Amino acid sequence: MPTRPLGPFHVSPIGLGCMNLSHAYGPPVSTEEASRVLLAALDAGVTLFDTATLYGFGANETLVGQVMKPHRQQFTLASKCGMQGVDDGSGKLVRVIDGRPATLRKTCEDSLRRLQTDVIDLYYLHRWDKQVPIEDSVGALSDLVRRGHIRSVGLSEVSASTLRRAHAVHPIAALQTEYSLWTRNPEIAVLDACRELGIAFVAFSPVARGFLCGKPIDVEALHTGDIRRSMPRFAPEAYAANSRLLPAYHAVAQEVGCTPSQLALAWLLHKASHIIPIPGTTRVAHLQDDLGALQVQLSADVMARLDGLINHQTVTGQRYNAQNASEVDTENF
């Protein structure tokens, strides 16, 4: 397996996003099913595993800790703080963004316990809490590095200007945000800023939340807990419009000799050497298909055709609804 640099680490060019196993797209899978996916990824040479305090309100970290503890020295472990579940007073957990230093320190302690590890290799600020200066939140994470609780600091969903402010406080190892053919915001400024500063860019939702996987999505039948129900691009009319882009896309995949998922991931891998996509899945077969993207070679002509086929001008709908968009660093990327 080749590697790509990420802060002080060298990791597989494709990592594993663990969120799907516990969170966001329907009921969590069983521990047995999740174990098969996690261990198959490790056996296949994946060395970057990505989780977060938010995912399943701690359940995903607990799962990853339980399954991966015996193999802890074989991979780079990433988790996130700053967005978590908080009791609303009725016993129900609600999602809260909180970047105060004391909260981040407590969250890290909880993450270490759930992950059953002494140190987290890469710890992201999951969202910038705009009530707290980014310098204060990153300063708290820098202190966690000094204490030996984490090895490096990452940021998620921030603009290039916020990244530079944070990097002046403590070296940022990785910036994570959504990036795929149908979400091109990072191309505005963040990708170049990461390249300039020597920061890895970790692309989540690299197959467009299933849109680029080849199998049509019945948006009317999505599980009630599926986060795509609140995303404008998956509203029935918008999804119908977006689906009209797929025949030409599938034709390119057939021409190249790969699956649609592999084409989406190969496009990212060919975009720049500092990009590390982290697809997520609940099935070993899908994992194996994703990793097949490492063998796909794309010509400059194919890259240009894909760029022109699916982009911010051809896709219908925003990636987030108004509430979730307000939580992202809106200076844009």
N, C-alpha and C positions, 0 to 999 in steps of 0.2 A: 504494500500500500504506500503510495507517495504521501507526502505531508505538505502542509502549508503552515506558515508561522502565525502564532497567536500569542502576543506578549512574549513571555519567557518560554512558551511551549511550542512544540511542533505537533500538529494534529492532523487527522485524516481530512482530506479535502471536502468530504461530506460527513457531517455529524448527524446525531440523532436528536430530534426534538421530542422530548418525552411527554409533553403536555397531553397529547391525544389519548394516552393510556388512562388518564384520570379526569379529564376536564374538556369542556368546550364543545365537543361535537356529539354529545349524547352520554348515556350512562358509562361509567368506568368499566373497563374490561376486568376480568378476573385476574387475581395475582398470578395464576398459572399461565394465562395467555400473555400477560405483560412480561413475565419472566422469559417466556420463549422469545419474544421480540428483543428484549434487552440483551439476552445472552447470545442470540443469533447475531446481533449487531457487533458485539464484542468479538465473537469468533470470526466475523467477516473482516475485521480490521478497523472498525470504527473506534476512534479514540477520543471523541468529543461527545459528551452526554449533557444535555441541557434540560434543566428543570427550573422550578421557581416556587417560592412560598405560596403564591397565589393559586397554583394549579391544584384543584381539589381542596383548597384551603389547607394545604399541608400534606394531603394524602399522597400527592405525587412524589414529594421528597421522601416521605416514609417508604413508599414503594421502591424507589431507586436505592435508598439506603439498605433496605432489607435484601434486595436481590444482588446488588453490586458490591456490598461490603467485602466479600471474599476476594474480589478482583480489583480492589481500590487502586493498586499501584499500576494498573494496566491502562488507565484512561485519564483524561482531563475532565474534571467535574465542574460544571457551571451551574450556578443557581442565581436567584434574583431576590431583591428586597425592595421595599418602598411601595409595594402594592400587595395588600393582603386582606384576609377576611377578618372582620371585627364584629363582635356581638352587638346587635342594634338595641339590646335591652330586653328583647323578647325571646332570646335564645337563638335567633336567626342570624347567621353570618352574612354580612354584606361587604362588598368590595370597597376598600378605602385606600386612597393614595396618601401616604404619610412619609415624608422624607426627613423628618426631624432626626438629628443625630442619636438621641436616646432610643428612638423607635428602631432605627437601623441596627444599633448595637444589640438590642433585645431580639430582633428578628434573626440576626446572625446566630445568636446563641441557640435559638429554637431550631434553625436550619441545621446547624452542626449536630444537634441531638437527633433530629429526624433522619438525617443522612448517615448517621453512625460513622462520622469521620472527625478527625482532629482539625482538618483544614479544608477549605473550599478553594479550588484552584482559581476560579474566575467568578467574581461576585458582581452582578450587574445591579445598578439602580434601575428598577423595572420601569418606572415612570418618574419624570422630574416633577416633584411637588412644587408647584409654582408659588406656594406660600413660603417656601424656604429657599434661600439663595443656593444655586447649584454648588457654589464653593463650600457651603456648610455641609451639604450632604456628602459631597466627594471628600471633604476633609474627614468626616466620620469614617468613611470607607478606608481612607488612607491610614487612619489610626488602627483599623482592624488589620491592615497589612502589617503595621509595626508590631502589633500584639501577636502576630502569627496565626490569626484566625482565618485569614484569606491570603491568597498569594498574589492576586492581581485584581484590578478594578475594571468594570465595564459599564457602559451606559446603554439604555434602550430608548428608541423613539425620540431622539433629540436632534436639533438642527446643528449645522456646521458651526455656527457661532457659539452655541452652548457647549458643544464639544471642545472648542478651543479654550473656553473659560475653564472648563473642568480639567483639561489636560495641563493647564498652567498650575493647578493645585497638586495634582498627582498624575503620573503617567497613566493614560487610559490604554488598556490592552486591546479592547474590542468594543465596537459599537454594533448593536443589534437593532435591526428594524425590518419591516416587511419589504421584500424585493422579489419581483418576478416580472415576467413579460407584461403582466397587466397592472403592476404597481411599480411605477418608474420614478417616484419621488426622490429616491436617493441620488438619482443622476443629476439633480439640480446642483448640489454642492457637497453633500456628505461623502460620497464615494471619493471625490478628489481630496477632500480634507483628510480622510483616513489614509489615503495613499501618501499624501504629503507628510503626515505625522507618524507614519509607520504603524498604523492601527489596523487590526484585522476588522473586516466588515462581515458580520454574521447575518445571513439572510434567512429570516423566518418566513413561513408560508411560501416556499419557493415554487410550489406547484399550484399556487393561486387558490389555496383552500379547497383543493380537489378539482377545480375548474379545468386544469390542464392534464388531468390524469387519464383521459380517454373515455371514461364511462360517464354518460350524461347524468346529471344530478336532478332528481325530482324535488324541486325546491318546495313544492306543496306538501311533501311527505317528510320533510326534515323533522327530526326529533324536537320536542318542545323545548329542550334544553340546549339545542344547537345554536351557537352564537351567530351562525350565518343568517338566521331568521331576522336579525336586526341590522344586517348589512345591506345597504342599498343595491349593491351589485347582484344580490341574490333575490331581490324582489322579483316576482314573476315576470313583469314586463321587461325589466332591465336584463334579467337572466336570459329571456328569450332573444333579446337583441344581441347579447354577448355570445350566445350559442351560435349565432350566424358566423362568428369568426373561426369556429372550430373545424369545419371541413377543410379549409385551406391549411390550417395548422396541422391537422392529422395527415394531410397529403405530404407535408414537408417531413414529418416523422417517418412516413413510409418510404419516402425517397432516401432519407439518411440511413434507414434500416434500424430504427430504434422505436421504443414505445413513446407515447406522448409525454409521460412523466420524465423519462430519460432525456427527451429533447429539452424540456424546461430546465432541468438541472444542468445539462451540458451547456446550455446557453449562458447560465450564470457562471459556470466554471471557466468558460472561454472569455467572459467579459473582463476579468482581471484576476491576477494571481493572489490578491489579498481578500477575495470573496470566498466565504465558507458557508454554503447552504446547509440548513438543518431541517430536512423534511421530517415529518412525524407520521407514524402509522401504527395501527393495531394488529397488523398482519405480517408474518415473516415473509410471505411471498411478495408483498408490496415493498418491504425493506430490500429484498434481494434485487427487485426490479430497479429501485432507486439507485442502488450502488452500481448497477450496470451502466449508469451514466458516465462513470469514470473511463469507460472504454470508448465512448462516443467522440468522434472527431467532427468538428463543424468547420466548414470553409468560411472564408470572409463573405462570400456571396450568400450562403445560408444564414449567417448571422445578420446580415443586412436585411434580408427578406423577412426574417422573424421580427426584427426591430420595427419594420414598417407594417407588419401584419397586426400585431397586438401591442398597443401602447396607450398612453393616456388620452390620445385623441380618438382612438377607435373603440375604447371600452366605455360602456354606458354605466353611470352611477359612481358615487364616491366609495372609497373603501370602508369608511366608518360612518355611522350615523352621527348626528350633531353632538350628542352627549360624549361619545367616545372620541370624536375628533377634537373636542375641547380639551381632552386630557393629554393630547400629544403636543409636543413643542411646535406651536403654530407659526413660528418664523419660517416654517417649511424647511425642507432639507437642502 
